[in-house]
Structure formats: C-alpha cells, structure tokens
Amino acid sequence: TKIERATVRIQDIVIGIKKFAHPSNSTGTWISKEFLFSELETYCRDRVNKNGVDLTMSSDHEFEILVNPGEICQIIVNLINNATDAQDNTAQKWIKVNVDLFKKSLRVAVSDGGPGIPPKIREKIMEPFFTTKDVGKGTGLGLSISRTLAMSNGAELILEDQLMPNTFSLVFAPSRFRLAGHGEPV
C-alpha cells in the first residue's frame, strides 16, 4: 500500500512539474473542503507522524475553491513540510490548517508551534534560493514556487503579521471560492 501511494505521489509530482513548465489556460476545477483535506491527509500524514507532529485541519465553513487541485495541494504540503522542519527542536510539535473567511476572501492559514520567522528575514523569505535550512536540506525554492502557483490560482501567499509569527496564509479572491448552499462565487 505504501509503495502504491508513493508511486501515485511521484506520478502527481511529475504531472505537476509538467504543468508548471507548461501551464494551461484553464481556470481550474471546483474542489470541496473534504477533497482538499483528504488530499492533504494523504500527502502529509506519514511525514508528520514520523516526526511526532500533531496535524489538525479545520473549517467552520463548507466551501469550494476554483483551482488546479495539484498546485494548491503542492503549496499547502510545502507549508506543512516547512512547518514540520521548523519544529525539529520543539517539545510540543503541532501544525494547524484552518480555513476561514477573511474580509471578503477565503483564507487557508497554516500555523505551527515552531519558533517563528525572525523579523530580519521576513522580507526575504519568499525570494528564490533563500533558505534558513542547513546545506543539503533545502533549495530555497519552495516558497518562491508556492507564491507563483498561488498567483496562478487567483490567490496570494502571505506571511501573516496579525495571527502568529509562524503562520502562512493562502488567501483566495472572492471569485475563486463559494460557500456551500450559495451556488455562485461569493
């Protein structure tokens, strides 16, 4: 089962790389909260369990977002992986993925119990090839690519100032999401 899941994940990564290299002009697919959380669970559960991290996903709203599902999952998985790495020396390891309404947008916030990002590097954190990881552990491309993928999906990737010093949010424009029972974008 693990080999099959790993094979599917590798296939998804290769497909994602091809799509990143040759983006399509499609507007995306509507995906539900259940689909998103299920995909994140599939891609992240083994790694967070292996590292002793308590991962929770929540939302008070039933929603759908109009996105490229593989790209959005890639962004959030990257944030979860970074959050996992940031807590190597933390006693209580946790990551929370919370989806809420923020002003007129839908926000997917990924928070963790790590030490946070120091103020002096906050401006550089999403620049290509900038990394805080040890040599051989990171390329410094994850957040830069994630920010580009977010923009191509009608969202903005931001490092939060108001929530916690260790929260990244993916904020979707009103035309890219709808709440259950509304039928049309909010």
MDTraj code that builds the backbone (N, CA, C; nanometers):
import mdtraj as md
import numpy as np

residues = "THR LYS ILE GLU ARG ALA THR VAL ARG ILE GLN ASP ILE VAL ILE GLY ILE LYS LYS PHE ALA HIS PRO SER ASN SER THR GLY THR TRP ILE SER LYS GLU PHE LEU PHE SER GLU LEU GLU THR TYR CYS ARG ASP ARG VAL ASN LYS ASN GLY VAL ASP LEU THR MET SER SER ASP HIS GLU PHE GLU ILE LEU VAL ASN PRO GLY GLU ILE CYS GLN ILE ILE VAL ASN LEU ILE ASN ASN ALA THR ASP ALA GLN ASP ASN THR ALA GLN LYS TRP ILE LYS VAL ASN VAL ASP LEU PHE LYS LYS SER LEU ARG VAL ALA VAL SER ASP GLY GLY PRO GLY ILE PRO PRO LYS ILE ARG GLU LYS ILE MET GLU PRO PHE PHE THR THR LYS ASP VAL GLY LYS GLY THR GLY LEU GLY LEU SER ILE SER ARG THR LEU ALA MET SER ASN GLY ALA GLU LEU ILE LEU GLU ASP GLN LEU MET PRO ASN THR PHE SER LEU VAL PHE ALA PRO SER ARG PHE ARG LEU ALA GLY HIS GLY GLU PRO VAL".split()
xyz = np.array([
    [0.0824, -0.1200, 0.0000],
    [0.0000, 0.0000, 0.0000],
    [0.0866, 0.1262, 0.0000],
    [0.1917, 0.1248, 0.0805],
    [0.2802, 0.2419, 0.0850],
    [0.3490, 0.2637, -0.0492],
    [0.3896, 0.1545, -0.1147],
    [0.4548, 0.1662, -0.2458],
    [0.3566, 0.2224, -0.3485],
    [0.2325, 0.1760, -0.3443],
    [0.1315, 0.2274, -0.4372],
    [0.1083, 0.3761, -0.4135],
    [0.0952, 0.4167, -0.2872],
    [0.0732, 0.5585, -0.2562],
    [0.1935, 0.6417, -0.2989],
    [0.3137, 0.5894, -0.2751],
    [0.4346, 0.6623, -0.3158],
    [0.4419, 0.6751, -0.4674],
    [0.4028, 0.5705, -0.5393],
    [0.4030, 0.5744, -0.6860],
    [0.3044, 0.6790, -0.7372],
    [0.1863, 0.6822, -0.6778],
    [0.0861, 0.7822, -0.7173],
    [0.1382, 0.9222, -0.6864],
    [0.2018, 0.9393, -0.5716],
    [0.2568, 1.0701, -0.5353],
    [0.3645, 1.1124, -0.6345],
    [0.4534, 1.0209, -0.6723],
    [0.5575, 1.0524, -0.7707],
    [0.4936, 1.0916, -0.9036],
    [0.3911, 1.0167, -0.9434],
    [0.3204, 1.0482, -1.0678],
    [0.2603, 1.1885, -1.0599],
    [0.1984, 1.2225, -0.9471],
    [0.1393, 1.3550, -0.9298],
    [0.2455, 1.4642, -0.9347],
    [0.3610, 1.4376, -0.8760],
    [0.4697, 1.5360, -0.8775],
    [0.5183, 1.5598, -1.0194],
    [0.5380, 1.4524, -1.0951],
    [0.5847, 1.4660, -1.2339],
    [0.4814, 1.5420, -1.3163],
    [0.3545, 1.5089, -1.2992],
    [0.2481, 1.5806, -1.3702],
    [0.2505, 1.7281, -1.3309],
    [0.2690, 1.7548, -1.2007],
    [0.2761, 1.8926, -1.1531],
    [0.3925, 1.9692, -1.2126],
    [0.5075, 1.9033, -1.2241],
    [0.6245, 1.9681, -1.2840],
    [0.5969, 2.0016, -1.4307],
    [0.5337, 1.9074, -1.5023],
    [0.4994, 1.9324, -1.6431],
    [0.4030, 2.0503, -1.6545],
    [0.3029, 2.0536, -1.5669],
    [0.2057, 2.1638, -1.5715],
    [0.2710, 2.2965, -1.5346],
    [0.3665, 2.2915, -1.4398],
    [0.4357, 2.4135, -1.4013],
    [0.5200, 2.4653, -1.5172],
    [0.5844, 2.3739, -1.5886],
    [0.6686, 2.4124, -1.7025],
    [0.5863, 2.4587, -1.8213],
    [0.4673, 2.4009, -1.8379],
    [0.3783, 2.4336, -1.9495],
    [0.2369, 2.4568, -1.8963],
    [0.2140, 2.5730, -1.8313],
    [0.0828, 2.5961, -1.7707],
    [-0.0283, 2.6009, -1.8749],
    [-0.1458, 2.5541, -1.8336],
    [-0.2619, 2.5580, -1.9230],
    [-0.3368, 2.6891, -1.9019],
    [-0.4288, 2.7154, -1.9890],
    [-0.5087, 2.8367, -1.9779],
    [-0.6416, 2.8114, -1.9071],
    [-0.6619, 2.6901, -1.8546],
    [-0.7896, 2.6605, -1.7903],
    [-0.8008, 2.7355, -1.6585],
    [-0.9236, 2.7579, -1.6167],
    [-0.9471, 2.8321, -1.4933],
    [-0.9419, 2.7430, -1.3710],
    [-0.9432, 2.6120, -1.3887],
    [-0.9337, 2.5215, -1.2751],
    [-1.0578, 2.4367, -1.2582],
    [-1.0638, 2.3715, -1.1432],
    [-1.1713, 2.2814, -1.1071],
    [-1.2224, 2.3193, -0.9687],
    [-1.3524, 2.3074, -0.9483],
    [-1.4069, 2.3329, -0.8154],
    [-1.3773, 2.2124, -0.7273],
    [-1.3079, 2.2353, -0.6156],
    [-1.2827, 2.1279, -0.5197],
    [-1.3437, 2.1643, -0.3844],
    [-1.3886, 2.0637, -0.3133],
    [-1.4542, 2.0846, -0.1844],
    [-1.3541, 2.0820, -0.0691],
    [-1.4025, 2.1233, 0.0458],
    [-1.3234, 2.1157, 0.1682],
    [-1.2821, 1.9713, 0.1945],
    [-1.3760, 1.8786, 0.1774],
    [-1.3476, 1.7381, 0.2031],
    [-1.2369, 1.6862, 0.1104],
    [-1.2434, 1.7227, -0.0168],
    [-1.1399, 1.6806, -0.1119],
    [-1.0039, 1.7367, -0.0702],
    [-0.9994, 1.8662, -0.0407],
    [-0.8742, 1.9308, -0.0027],
    [-0.8139, 1.8649, 0.1210],
    [-0.8934, 1.8492, 0.2257],
    [-0.8426, 1.7912, 0.3499],
    [-0.8000, 1.6461, 0.3297],
    [-0.8725, 1.5721, 0.2482],
    [-0.8368, 1.4328, 0.2205],
    [-0.7026, 1.4239, 0.1475],
    [-0.6826, 1.5090, 0.0487],
    [-0.5561, 1.5101, -0.0253],
    [-0.4397, 1.5476, 0.0662],
    [-0.4589, 1.6485, 0.1492],
    [-0.3524, 1.6891, 0.2411],
    [-0.3199, 1.5768, 0.3387],
    [-0.4222, 1.5101, 0.3869],
    [-0.4031, 1.3957, 0.4768],
    [-0.3185, 1.2886, 0.4081],
    [-0.3519, 1.2578, 0.2839],
    [-0.2791, 1.1553, 0.2087],
    [-0.1326, 1.1920, 0.1916],
    [-0.1052, 1.3161, 0.1547],
    [0.0316, 1.3571, 0.1250],
    [0.1166, 1.3836, 0.2481],
    [0.0541, 1.4180, 0.3615],
    [0.1317, 1.4642, 0.4764],
    [0.1344, 1.3706, 0.5964],
    [0.0366, 1.2857, 0.6100],
    [0.0212, 1.2097, 0.7337],
    [0.1467, 1.1310, 0.7726],
    [0.2070, 1.0579, 0.6801],
    [0.3246, 0.9770, 0.7141],
    [0.4387, 1.0632, 0.7684],
    [0.4657, 1.1750, 0.7027],
    [0.5786, 1.2591, 0.7447],
    [0.5541, 1.3236, 0.8806],
    [0.4338, 1.3768, 0.9024],
    [0.4088, 1.4414, 1.0315],
    [0.4054, 1.3383, 1.1445],
    [0.3510, 1.2196, 1.1162],
    [0.3519, 1.1141, 1.2182],
    [0.4945, 1.0718, 1.2521],
    [0.5763, 1.0547, 1.1492],
    [0.7163, 1.0141, 1.1683],
    [0.7912, 1.1149, 1.2554],
    [0.7559, 1.2427, 1.2420],
    [0.8239, 1.3481, 1.3167],
    [0.7526, 1.3860, 1.4467],
    [0.6471, 1.3132, 1.4812],
    [0.5769, 1.3394, 1.6068],
    [0.4998, 1.4695, 1.6099],
    [0.4478, 1.5112, 1.4945],
    [0.3743, 1.6374, 1.4839],
    [0.2237, 1.6097, 1.4862],
    [0.1512, 1.6859, 1.5661],
    [0.0057, 1.6762, 1.5707],
    [-0.0513, 1.7695, 1.4627],
    [-0.1060, 1.7114, 1.3562],
    [-0.1632, 1.7888, 1.2451],
    [-0.3143, 1.7900, 1.2572],
    [-0.3724, 1.9112, 1.2600],
    [-0.5181, 1.9247, 1.2606],
    [-0.5603, 2.0149, 1.1458],
    [-0.6760, 1.9815, 1.0871],
    [-0.7329, 2.0619, 0.9787],
    [-0.8767, 2.0939, 1.0155],
    [-0.9149, 2.2212, 1.0002],
    [-1.0492, 2.2598, 1.0400],
    [-1.1006, 2.3764, 0.9568],
    [-1.2326, 2.3859, 0.9557],
    [-1.3016, 2.4998, 0.8959],
    [-1.4436, 2.5010, 0.9491],
    [-1.4938, 2.6185, 0.9812],
    [-1.6331, 2.6323, 1.0238],
    [-1.7261, 2.6415, 0.9044],
    [-1.6701, 2.6419, 0.7835],
    [-1.7491, 2.6604, 0.6624],
    [-1.7317, 2.5436, 0.5672],
    [-1.8391, 2.5102, 0.4983],
    [-1.8303, 2.4191, 0.3844],
    [-1.8029, 2.5093, 0.2651],
    [-1.7001, 2.4804, 0.1894],
    [-1.6603, 2.5684, 0.0802],
    [-1.6136, 2.4870, -0.0384],
    [-1.6052, 2.5553, -0.1512],
    [-1.5406, 2.5030, -0.2712],
    [-1.4491, 2.6123, -0.3223],
    [-1.3334, 2.5710, -0.3767],
    [-1.2425, 2.6678, -0.4372],
    [-1.2152, 2.6260, -0.5806],
    [-1.2034, 2.7252, -0.6667],
    [-1.1771, 2.7035, -0.8095],
    [-1.0268, 2.7135, -0.8314],
    [-0.9624, 2.5961, -0.8465],
    [-0.8161, 2.5909, -0.8507],
    [-0.7684, 2.4744, -0.9357],
    [-0.6386, 2.4697, -0.9540],
    [-0.5729, 2.3491, -1.0019],
    [-0.5443, 2.2692, -0.8751],
    [-0.6135, 2.1569, -0.8531],
    [-0.6004, 2.0842, -0.7259],
    [-0.4569, 2.0438, -0.6917],
    [-0.3812, 1.9965, -0.7891],
    [-0.2439, 1.9550, -0.7629],
    [-0.1565, 2.0697, -0.7174],
    [-0.1748, 2.1857, -0.7781],
    [-0.0933, 2.3017, -0.7419],
    [-0.1255, 2.3521, -0.6025],
    [-0.2544, 2.3579, -0.5690],
    [-0.2936, 2.4063, -0.4366],
    [-0.2446, 2.3106, -0.3292],
    [-0.2588, 2.1814, -0.3547],
    [-0.2078, 2.0830, -0.2587],
    [-0.0562, 2.0952, -0.2459],
    [0.0127, 2.1184, -0.3560],
    [0.1581, 2.1344, -0.3528],
    [0.1971, 2.2518, -0.2635],
    [0.1253, 2.3614, -0.2726],
    [0.1548, 2.4789, -0.1898],
    [0.1376, 2.4451, -0.0424],
    [0.0232, 2.3889, -0.0081],
    [-0.0062, 2.3628, 0.1329],
    [0.0845, 2.2532, 0.1891],
    [0.1129, 2.1509, 0.1096],
    [0.2057, 2.0465, 0.1538],
    [0.3438, 2.1078, 0.1791],
    [0.3882, 2.1982, 0.0945],
    [0.5161, 2.2661, 0.1154],
    [0.5149, 2.3425, 0.2478],
    [0.4049, 2.4117, 0.2764],
    [0.3948, 2.4858, 0.4027],
    [0.3968, 2.3901, 0.5221],
    [0.3270, 2.2773, 0.5105],
    [0.3253, 2.1777, 0.6189],
    [0.4647, 2.1169, 0.6370],
    [0.5321, 2.0861, 0.5270],
    [0.6676, 2.0321, 0.5366],
    [0.7631, 2.1320, 0.6018],
    [0.7527, 2.2587, 0.5626],
    [0.8366, 2.3615, 0.6246],
    [0.8069, 2.3731, 0.7736],
    [0.6791, 2.3679, 0.8089],
    [0.6396, 2.3773, 0.9498],
    [0.6913, 2.2575, 1.0285],
    [0.6892, 2.1403, 0.9661],
    [0.7438, 2.0204, 1.0308],
    [0.8933, 2.0375, 1.0564],
    [0.9661, 2.0837, 0.9542],
    [1.1105, 2.1043, 0.9685],
    [1.1436, 2.2092, 1.0749],
    [1.0608, 2.3123, 1.0852],
    [1.0867, 2.4217, 1.1789],
    [1.0737, 2.3781, 1.3242],
    [1.0129, 2.2628, 1.3469],
    [0.9880, 2.2182, 1.4841],
    [1.0789, 2.1039, 1.5277],
    [1.1902, 2.0860, 1.4592],
    [1.2825, 1.9780, 1.4945],
    [1.3212, 1.9796, 1.6418],
    [1.3424, 2.0969, 1.6973],
    [1.3881, 2.1085, 1.8359],
    [1.2789, 2.1584, 1.9302],
    [1.1534, 2.1319, 1.8952],
    [1.0401, 2.1767, 1.9751],
    [0.9798, 2.0579, 2.0481],
    [0.9467, 2.0746, 2.1745],
    [0.8907, 1.9649, 2.2537],
    [0.7479, 1.9324, 2.2095],
    [0.6622, 2.0312, 2.2029],
    [0.5226, 2.0137, 2.1622],
    [0.5102, 2.0524, 2.0153],
    [0.5066, 1.9527, 1.9283],
    [0.5040, 1.9781, 1.7838],
    [0.3600, 1.9725, 1.7340],
    [0.3165, 2.0818, 1.6689],
    [0.1815, 2.0847, 1.6145],
    [0.1755, 2.1738, 1.4908],
    [0.0809, 2.1404, 1.4032],
    [0.0513, 2.2211, 1.2851],
    [-0.0997, 2.2280, 1.2729],
    [-0.1507, 2.3472, 1.2488],
    [-0.2942, 2.3665, 1.2292],
    [-0.3179, 2.4269, 1.0915],
    [-0.4040, 2.3622, 1.0147],
    [-0.4511, 2.4167, 0.8885],
    [-0.5940, 2.4591, 0.9148],
    [-0.6190, 2.5882, 0.9100],
    [-0.7526, 2.6395, 0.9376],
    [-0.7998, 2.7240, 0.8199],
    [-0.9223, 2.6959, 0.7753],
    [-0.9808, 2.7715, 0.6642],
    [-1.0920, 2.8577, 0.7214],
    [-1.0836, 2.9893, 0.6968],
    [-1.1865, 3.0805, 0.7460],
    [-1.2118, 3.1913, 0.6446],
    [-1.3149, 3.2695, 0.6733],
    [-1.3428, 3.3870, 0.5913],
    [-1.2612, 3.5023, 0.6472],
    [-1.1970, 3.5740, 0.5582],
    [-1.1126, 3.6857, 0.5978],
    [-1.1497, 3.8031, 0.5090],
    [-1.2166, 3.9009, 0.5684],
    [-1.2727, 4.0113, 0.4914],
    [-1.3657, 3.9504, 0.3865],
    [-1.3414, 3.9686, 0.2594],
    [-1.4264, 3.9089, 0.1562],
    [-1.3565, 3.7933, 0.0863],
    [-1.2539, 3.7402, 0.1503],
    [-1.1730, 3.6341, 0.0912],
    [-1.1819, 3.5074, 0.1744],
    [-1.1326, 3.3990, 0.1170],
    [-1.1206, 3.2727, 0.1892],
    [-0.9730, 3.2527, 0.2195],
    [-0.9435, 3.2293, 0.3474],
    [-0.8042, 3.2181, 0.3907],
    [-0.7762, 3.0764, 0.4404],
    [-0.6708, 3.0154, 0.3858],
    [-0.6201, 2.8874, 0.4340],
    [-0.4929, 2.9208, 0.5109],
    [-0.5003, 2.9141, 0.6442],
    [-0.3868, 2.9505, 0.7290],
    [-0.3179, 2.8247, 0.7799],
    [-0.1857, 2.8208, 0.7661],
    [-0.1048, 2.7099, 0.8158],
    [-0.0152, 2.7660, 0.9261],
    [-0.0428, 2.7230, 1.0495],
    [0.0318, 2.7703, 1.1669],
    [0.1047, 2.6537, 1.2307],
    [0.2125, 2.6851, 1.3028],
    [0.2857, 2.5790, 1.3705],
    [0.3399, 2.6277, 1.5033],
    [0.3871, 2.5335, 1.5835],
    [0.4397, 2.5635, 1.7158],
    [0.5891, 2.5877, 1.7188],
    [0.6461, 2.6163, 1.6043],
    [0.7901, 2.6431, 1.5967],
    [0.8256, 2.7812, 1.6488],
    [0.9516, 2.8168, 1.6386],
    [0.9987, 2.9437, 1.6936],
    [0.9566, 3.0670, 1.6136],
    [0.9041, 3.0493, 1.4944],
    [0.8650, 3.1634, 1.4117],
    [0.9787, 3.2104, 1.3235],
    [0.9477, 3.3045, 1.2392],
    [1.0462, 3.3575, 1.1449],
    [1.0959, 3.4910, 1.1991],
    [1.2262, 3.5023, 1.2200],
    [1.2814, 3.6264, 1.2753],
    [1.2466, 3.7475, 1.1879],
    [1.2175, 3.8611, 1.2508],
    [1.1807, 3.9811, 1.1752],
    [1.2816, 4.0223, 1.0691],
    [1.4115, 3.9994, 1.0936],
    [1.5136, 4.0466, 0.9995],
    [1.5140, 3.9696, 0.8670],
    [1.4507, 3.8518, 0.8614],
    [1.4484, 3.7772, 0.7345],
    [1.3078, 3.7653, 0.6749],
    [1.2083, 3.8246, 0.7393],
    [1.0702, 3.8121, 0.6924],
    [1.0522, 3.8648, 0.5496],
    [1.1231, 3.9689, 0.5141],
    [1.1104, 4.0274, 0.3800],
    [1.1722, 3.9384, 0.2717],
    [1.2703, 3.8576, 0.3085],
    [1.3432, 3.7758, 0.2116],
    [1.2880, 3.6342, 0.1962],
    [1.2005, 3.5934, 0.2862],
    [1.1643, 3.4526, 0.2997],
    [1.1091, 3.3897, 0.1713],
    [1.0458, 3.4681, 0.0841],
    [0.9886, 3.4111, -0.0380],
    [1.0725, 3.4382, -0.1625],
    [1.1919, 3.4897, -0.1435],
    [1.2811, 3.5123, -0.2573],
    [1.3393, 3.3794, -0.3046],
    [1.3593, 3.3659, -0.4360],
    [1.4203, 3.2425, -0.4870],
    [1.5586, 3.2180, -0.4249],
    [1.5843, 3.0942, -0.3889],
    [1.7111, 3.0454, -0.3353],
    [1.7429, 3.0932, -0.1944],
    [1.6486, 3.1616, -0.1284],
    [1.6705, 3.1986, 0.0115],
    [1.6214, 3.0837, 0.0984],
    [1.7059, 3.0370, 0.1886],
    [1.6671, 2.9292, 0.2787],
    [1.7284, 2.9493, 0.4159],
    [1.6582, 2.9013, 0.5171],
    [1.7102, 2.9028, 0.6529],
    [1.7567, 2.7630, 0.6929],
    [1.7401, 2.6671, 0.6024],
    [1.7749, 2.5282, 0.6317],
    [1.9247, 2.5050, 0.6108],
    [1.9737, 2.4010, 0.6757],
    [2.1144, 2.3644, 0.6615],
    [2.1448, 2.3232, 0.5180],
    [2.2730, 2.3284, 0.4825],
    [2.3173, 2.2876, 0.3491],
    [2.2728, 2.1438, 0.3244],
    [2.2149, 2.1216, 0.2071],
    [2.1683, 1.9885, 0.1707],
    [2.0264, 1.9570, 0.2135],
    [1.9640, 2.0486, 0.2902],
    [1.8278, 2.0233, 0.3376],
    [1.7222, 2.1049, 0.2654],
    [1.7595, 2.2074, 0.1949],
    [1.6618, 2.2905, 0.1257],
    [1.7244, 2.3661, 0.0116],
    [1.6431, 2.3934, -0.0906],
    [1.6939, 2.4654, -0.2075],
    [1.6612, 2.6137, -0.2028],
    [1.5652, 2.6500, -0.1190],
    [1.5226, 2.7887, -0.1163],
    [1.4256, 2.8212, -0.2282],
    [1.3662, 2.7196, -0.2884],
    [1.2721, 2.7421, -0.3979],
    [1.1264, 2.7167, -0.3586],
    [1.1029, 2.6453, -0.2500],
    [0.9672, 2.6057, -0.2130],
    [0.8696, 2.7208, -0.1996],
    [0.9037, 2.8218, -0.1211],
    [0.8125, 2.9334, -0.1013],
    [0.8011, 3.0213, -0.2256],
    [0.9099, 3.0369, -0.2981],
    [0.9070, 3.1156, -0.4212],
    [0.8139, 3.0507, -0.5239],
    [0.8291, 2.9200, -0.5436],
    [0.7408, 2.8479, -0.6369],
    [0.5972, 2.8497, -0.5859],
    [0.5805, 2.8321, -0.4561],
    [0.4453, 2.8338, -0.3980],
    [0.3759, 2.9674, -0.4212],
    [0.4499, 3.0759, -0.4073],
    [0.3911, 3.2087, -0.4297],
    [0.3469, 3.2240, -0.5757],
    [0.4286, 3.1750, -0.6697],
    [0.3935, 3.1805, -0.8118],
    [0.2700, 3.0951, -0.8407],
    [0.2661, 2.9744, -0.7839],
    [0.1498, 2.8867, -0.8031],
    [0.0236, 2.9495, -0.7430],
    [0.0371, 3.0139, -0.6290],
    [-0.0777, 3.0795, -0.5662],
    [-0.1348, 3.1866, -0.6593],
    [-0.0488, 3.2687, -0.7145],
    [-0.0946, 3.3750, -0.8046],
    [-0.1656, 3.3170, -0.9263],
    [-0.1137, 3.2060, -0.9797],
    [-0.1774, 3.1469, -1.0977],
    [-0.3118, 3.0824, -1.0643],
    [-0.3423, 3.0684, -0.9367],
    [-0.4695, 3.0116, -0.8922],
    [-0.5595, 3.1165, -0.8261],
    [-0.5335, 3.2436, -0.8531],
    [-0.6183, 3.3507, -0.8006],
    [-0.6065, 3.3705, -0.6511],
    [-0.4898, 3.3428, -0.5972],
    [-0.4689, 3.3574, -0.4534],
    [-0.3383, 3.4320, -0.4282],
    [-0.3200, 3.4680, -0.3041],
    [-0.1976, 3.5337, -0.2616],
    [-0.1407, 3.4556, -0.1443],
    [-0.0115, 3.4286, -0.1464],
    [0.0561, 3.3615, -0.0360],
    [0.1247, 3.4683, 0.0468],
    [0.0878, 3.4745, 0.1743],
    [0.1445, 3.5789, 0.2604],
    [0.1953, 3.5194, 0.3913],
    [0.2958, 3.5825, 0.4461],
    [0.3431, 3.5527, 0.5801],
    [0.2670, 3.6479, 0.6712],
    [0.1873, 3.5917, 0.7601],
    [0.0981, 3.6728, 0.8435],
    [0.1736, 3.7553, 0.9464],
    [0.1231, 3.8732, 0.9733],
    [0.1734, 3.9559, 1.0820],
    [0.0769, 3.9531, 1.2004],
    [-0.0531, 3.9471, 1.1716],
    [-0.1538, 3.9562, 1.2758],
    [-0.1776, 3.8257, 1.3510],
    [-0.1652, 3.7103, 1.2875],
    [-0.2001, 3.5851, 1.3535],
    [-0.0896, 3.5416, 1.4488],
    [0.0082, 3.4741, 1.3997],
    [0.1212, 3.4281, 1.4797],
    [0.2475, 3.4565, 1.3988],
    [0.3632, 3.4581, 1.4635],
    [0.4847, 3.4836, 1.3865],
    [0.5222, 3.3662, 1.2958],
    [0.4468, 3.2580, 1.3027],
    [0.4761, 3.1401, 1.2230],
    [0.3502, 3.0895, 1.1524],
    [0.2828, 3.1804, 1.0826],
    [0.1628, 3.1464, 1.0063],
    [0.1756, 3.2000, 0.8643],
    [0.1584, 3.1091, 0.7685],
    [0.1475, 3.1471, 0.6289],
    [0.0021, 3.1294, 0.5885],
    [-0.0477, 3.2201, 0.5074],
    [-0.1857, 3.2110, 0.4610],
    [-0.1921, 3.2170, 0.3102],
    [-0.2827, 3.1365, 0.2580],
    [-0.3171, 3.1351, 0.1173],
    [-0.4542, 3.2004, 0.1102],
    [-0.4612, 3.3198, 0.0515],
    [-0.5841, 3.3985, 0.0522],
    [-0.6428, 3.4023, -0.0885],
    [-0.7648, 3.3467, -0.1012],
    [-0.8306, 3.3366, -0.2313],
    [-0.9223, 3.4544, -0.2555],
    [-0.9154, 3.5071, -0.3772],
    [-1.0024, 3.6161, -0.4197],
    [-1.1476, 3.5687, -0.4177],
    [-1.2432, 3.6589, -0.3992],
    [-1.3848, 3.6208, -0.3930],
    [-1.4352, 3.5414, -0.5138],
    [-1.3795, 3.5657, -0.6307],
    [-1.4255, 3.4939, -0.7497],
    [-1.3759, 3.3496, -0.7538],
    [-1.2867, 3.3108, -0.6617],
    [-1.2275, 3.1774, -0.6635],
    [-1.2837, 3.0835, -0.5571],
    [-1.3850, 3.1265, -0.4826],
    [-1.4445, 3.0357, -0.3857],
    [-1.5939, 3.0619, -0.3738],
    [-1.6620, 2.9605, -0.3201],
    [-1.8035, 2.9735, -0.2884],
    [-1.8322, 2.8897, -0.1646],
    [-1.9283, 2.9364, -0.0887],
    [-1.9682, 2.8643, 0.0319],
    [-2.0821, 2.7699, -0.0015],
    [-2.0928, 2.6619, 0.0721],
    [-2.1981, 2.5623, 0.0474],
    [-2.3347, 2.6287, 0.0567],
    [-2.4187, 2.5922, -0.0383],
    [-2.5550, 2.6458, -0.0407],
    [-2.5692, 2.7770, -0.1153],
    [-2.4580, 2.8375, -0.1541],
    [-2.4653, 2.9654, -0.2252],
    [-2.4630, 2.9458, -0.3774],
    [-2.4049, 2.8368, -0.4249],
    [-2.4058, 2.8052, -0.5672],
    [-2.3132, 2.8900, -0.6517],
    [-2.3103, 3.0158, -0.6296],
    [-2.2276, 3.1080, -0.7067],
    [-2.1117, 3.1572, -0.6202],
    [-2.0057, 3.2033, -0.6838],
    [-1.8961, 3.2596, -0.6040],
    [-1.9471, 3.3723, -0.5143],
    [-1.8878, 3.3862, -0.3974],
    [-1.9284, 3.4885, -0.3004],
    [-1.8884, 3.6251, -0.3513],
])
top = md.Topology()
chain = top.add_chain()
for i, resn in enumerate(residues, 1):
    res = top.add_residue(resn, chain, resSeq=i)
    for name in ("N", "CA", "C"):
        top.add_atom(name, md.element.get_by_symbol(name[0]), res)
traj = md.Trajectory(xyz[None], top)
